[in-house]
Amino acid sequence: MSGAPPSSPRIGHNGGPPLEEPEADGGWGRWIWTKKHKAAWKTPPREIALRRLARAEELGMTYKDYTLEILERGRYL
């Protein structure tokens, strides 16, 4: 960048840390983002994980890709 001040986040920005220039010291934003990321990817109960795995295989997706769709869009395929 040419020394210009960073622009404010656009509409729809999720408030996560910048991917291009991570904070050097970590900081509060980085810590809370990491904590929430871990909570979102926490392993669900066995029954739910098996149901997701079966559905992902039906769709020809990996379990991780299927779970990511659920987390990103908030809907089941």
Residue pairs with C-beta under 8 A, 6 or more apart in sequence:
6 18
9 15
15 33
16 33
17 23
17 29
17 30
17 33
22 30
23 29
23 30
40 71
41 67
41 71
43 49
44 52
49 63
52 63
52 66
52 67
52 70
53 63
53 66
55 66
55 76
55 77
56 62
56 63
56 65
56 66
56 67
59 66
59 77
61 69
66 77
69 75
69 77
70 76
